[in-house]
């Protein structure tokens, strides 16, 4: 994974290598564990500040650079219809106070319901709680992925999806996407704040997703399931 954020006069880079492993607990329940490790670096171009008051003493005008190792860890319990998970990010900043470099430890817990039994649609809905020190955000998401039956040989095929996400910070996100092929999908999201204290003109995101086909035969006789 390689993430780059450009926000105002700051630029952050966060490349990581990720590894996950899953074990079968029973026929219906599985446990997955994941670890990522890399580096986190952020440049603050403080000399580029454009103060309303010239030479404002409240601003720091010296350019700064921050570099640190970085690691994230998580675990997930998976059933037929439910997922339960917990994770934590930026472990090396666990005891570090917030500062201008904006890297801090986050903790997440979530539960997800998913059902793909129908030949016409898949349903997923979940709740996530994210915590960073004294800030806690609750997020709920529901997505419906519509399918078209193609017979027993190929099985149902996803066509497009619609979804909504609501966050306790009074933010609403609309999600949609269309499957160009069974392995290629284009997605779009739009979110905005409706809080009286935060102005947001809305944020647009475009996602291009490619699923690498993996042949894993179960010897059922049906191509779409094998």
C-alpha positions as CSV (number, residue, x, y, z in Angstrom):
1,X,0.0,0.0,0.0
2,X,1.2,3.5,-0.8
3,X,-0.7,6.5,0.5
4,X,0.1,10.2,-0.2
5,X,-1.9,13.0,1.4
6,X,-1.5,16.7,0.4
7,X,-3.4,18.9,2.8
8,X,-2.7,22.6,2.8
9,X,1.0,23.1,3.4
10,X,1.6,19.5,4.5
11,X,2.5,16.4,2.5
12,X,2.4,12.9,4.1
13,X,3.7,9.6,2.7
14,X,2.8,6.3,4.2
15,X,4.1,3.2,2.3
16,X,3.5,-0.2,4.0
17,X,3.8,-3.9,3.4
18,X,0.8,-5.9,4.5
19,X,0.3,-9.5,5.4
20,X,-2.8,-11.4,6.5
21,X,-3.4,-15.0,7.5
22,X,-6.7,-16.9,8.1
23,X,-7.3,-20.0,10.1
24,X,-10.5,-22.2,10.3
25,X,-11.9,-22.5,13.8
26,X,-15.0,-24.5,12.9
27,X,-16.9,-25.2,9.7
28,X,-18.8,-21.9,10.1
29,X,-16.2,-19.6,11.9
30,X,-12.8,-18.4,10.8
31,X,-10.2,-16.1,12.3
32,X,-8.1,-13.6,10.3
33,X,-5.1,-11.7,11.6
34,X,-3.3,-9.0,9.8
35,X,-0.1,-6.9,10.2
36,X,1.3,-4.0,8.2
37,X,4.7,-2.3,8.6
38,X,6.4,0.6,6.9
39,X,7.3,4.2,7.3
40,X,5.4,7.4,7.9
41,X,6.9,10.8,6.8
42,X,5.3,14.2,6.8
43,X,6.7,17.5,5.5
44,X,5.3,20.8,6.8
45,X,6.1,23.7,4.5
46,X,5.4,26.3,7.2
47,X,7.2,29.0,5.2
48,X,4.3,28.8,2.7
49,X,1.8,30.0,5.3
50,X,-0.2,33.0,4.1
51,X,-1.1,34.8,7.3
52,X,-3.9,37.4,7.3
53,X,-1.6,39.4,9.7
54,X,1.9,39.7,8.4
55,X,4.5,37.9,10.6
56,X,1.7,36.6,12.9
57,X,3.5,35.4,16.0
58,X,1.0,32.6,16.5
59,X,2.3,30.8,13.4
60,X,5.4,28.7,13.1
61,X,7.3,29.6,9.9
62,X,10.1,27.1,9.9
63,X,9.8,24.1,7.6
64,X,9.7,20.8,9.4
65,X,10.2,17.1,8.5
66,X,9.0,14.1,10.5
67,X,10.0,10.5,9.9
68,X,9.0,7.4,11.8
69,X,8.6,3.6,11.5
70,X,4.9,2.7,11.3
71,X,2.9,-0.5,12.0
72,X,-0.8,-1.5,12.2
73,X,-2.3,-4.7,13.5
74,X,-5.8,-6.2,13.5
75,X,-7.9,-9.4,13.9
76,X,-11.3,-10.4,12.5
77,X,-13.8,-13.2,13.4
78,X,-15.8,-14.3,10.3
79,X,-19.0,-16.3,10.2
80,X,-21.5,-17.0,7.4
81,X,-23.4,-13.8,7.8
82,X,-21.4,-11.8,10.4
83,X,-17.9,-10.3,10.8
84,X,-16.5,-8.9,14.1
85,X,-13.2,-7.1,14.0
86,X,-10.7,-4.9,16.0
87,X,-7.6,-3.1,14.9
88,X,-5.2,-0.3,15.8
89,X,-3.1,1.9,13.6
90,X,0.2,3.9,14.0
91,X,1.4,1.8,16.9
92,X,4.6,3.8,17.2
93,X,2.6,6.9,18.1
94,X,0.6,5.2,20.9
95,X,2.0,7.4,23.6
96,X,2.9,10.3,21.5
97,X,1.0,13.6,22.0
98,X,-0.8,15.2,19.0
99,X,1.3,17.8,17.2
100,X,1.7,19.5,13.9
101,X,2.6,16.3,12.2
102,X,-0.8,14.8,12.6
103,X,0.1,11.2,13.3
104,X,-1.6,9.5,16.2
105,X,-2.8,6.1,17.3
106,X,-6.3,5.1,16.3
107,X,-8.4,2.2,17.5
108,X,-11.3,0.5,15.6
109,X,-14.0,-2.0,16.4
110,X,-16.7,-3.1,14.0
111,X,-19.5,-5.6,13.2
112,X,-20.7,-6.3,9.7
113,X,-23.7,-8.3,8.4
114,X,-23.6,-9.6,4.9
115,X,-26.0,-11.8,3.0
116,X,-25.6,-13.0,-0.7
117,X,-28.2,-15.8,-0.6
118,X,-30.5,-14.0,-3.1
119,X,-29.9,-14.3,-6.8
120,X,-31.1,-10.6,-7.3
121,X,-29.0,-8.7,-4.7
122,X,-26.4,-8.8,-2.0
123,X,-26.9,-6.9,1.2
124,X,-24.2,-5.7,3.6
125,X,-24.7,-3.4,6.7
126,X,-22.3,-2.6,9.5
127,X,-21.4,-0.3,12.4
128,X,-17.8,0.9,13.2
129,X,-16.5,2.7,16.2
130,X,-13.3,4.7,15.8
131,X,-11.4,6.2,18.7
132,X,-8.4,8.6,18.9
133,X,-7.8,9.8,22.4
134,X,-10.8,11.9,23.5
135,X,-12.5,11.7,20.0
136,X,-14.9,8.8,19.2
137,X,-16.8,8.6,15.9
138,X,-19.6,6.0,15.2
139,X,-20.2,5.1,11.6
140,X,-23.0,3.1,10.0
141,X,-23.1,1.8,6.4
142,X,-25.6,-0.1,4.3
143,X,-25.0,-1.3,0.7
144,X,-27.1,-3.2,-1.7
145,X,-25.4,-4.8,-4.7
146,X,-27.8,-5.7,-7.5
147,X,-27.2,-8.9,-9.5
148,X,-28.6,-10.6,-12.6
149,X,-29.2,-14.4,-12.7
150,X,-27.1,-16.0,-15.5
151,X,-28.1,-19.6,-14.9
152,X,-26.4,-22.5,-13.0
153,X,-23.3,-22.6,-15.3
154,X,-22.1,-19.0,-14.6
155,X,-24.1,-18.1,-11.4
156,X,-25.4,-14.6,-10.5
157,X,-23.4,-11.6,-11.6
158,X,-23.2,-8.3,-9.8
159,X,-24.2,-5.3,-12.0
160,X,-24.2,-2.1,-9.8
161,X,-24.4,-1.1,-6.1
162,X,-25.9,1.7,-4.0
163,X,-25.1,2.6,-0.5
164,X,-25.2,5.2,2.3
165,X,-22.8,5.9,5.2
166,X,-23.7,8.1,8.2
167,X,-21.2,9.3,10.8
168,X,-21.9,10.7,14.2
169,X,-19.9,13.9,13.3
170,X,-23.0,14.7,11.1
171,X,-21.5,13.5,7.8
172,X,-23.4,11.6,5.1
173,X,-21.8,9.7,2.2
174,X,-23.5,8.4,-0.9
175,X,-21.8,5.4,-2.5
176,X,-22.4,3.8,-5.9
177,X,-20.5,1.7,-8.4
178,X,-20.9,-0.3,-11.6
179,X,-19.2,-3.6,-12.6
180,X,-17.7,-3.3,-16.0
181,X,-16.7,-7.0,-15.9
182,X,-16.7,-9.6,-13.2
183,X,-13.3,-8.4,-12.1
184,X,-13.3,-4.7,-12.9
185,X,-15.4,-2.1,-11.1
186,X,-15.7,1.7,-11.1
187,X,-17.0,3.3,-8.0
188,X,-18.0,6.9,-6.9
189,X,-18.6,8.5,-3.5
190,X,-19.9,11.9,-2.5
191,X,-19.9,13.1,1.1
192,X,-20.9,16.3,2.8
193,X,-21.3,17.7,6.3
194,X,-24.6,19.1,7.5
195,X,-23.2,20.3,10.9
196,X,-23.9,23.9,11.8
197,X,-20.3,24.4,13.0
198,X,-18.5,22.8,10.0
199,X,-18.7,24.0,6.5
200,X,-18.2,21.5,3.7
201,X,-18.8,21.9,0.0
202,X,-18.7,18.1,-0.5
203,X,-16.0,15.7,-1.4
204,X,-15.9,13.6,-4.6
205,X,-14.0,10.3,-4.9
206,X,-13.6,7.9,-7.8
207,X,-12.4,4.4,-7.3
208,X,-11.1,1.9,-9.9
209,X,-11.1,-1.7,-8.5
210,X,-9.6,-4.8,-10.1
211,X,-10.1,-8.2,-8.5
212,X,-7.3,-10.6,-9.4
213,X,-9.0,-13.9,-10.5
214,X,-8.0,-16.9,-8.4
215,X,-8.9,-20.4,-9.6
216,X,-9.8,-22.5,-6.6
217,X,-11.8,-25.5,-7.7
218,X,-14.3,-27.1,-5.3
219,X,-15.2,-29.9,-7.8
220,X,-18.9,-29.1,-7.6
221,X,-19.5,-29.4,-11.3
222,X,-20.7,-25.7,-11.5
223,X,-18.2,-23.4,-13.1
224,X,-19.4,-20.3,-11.2
225,X,-18.9,-22.0,-7.9
226,X,-15.7,-23.8,-8.6
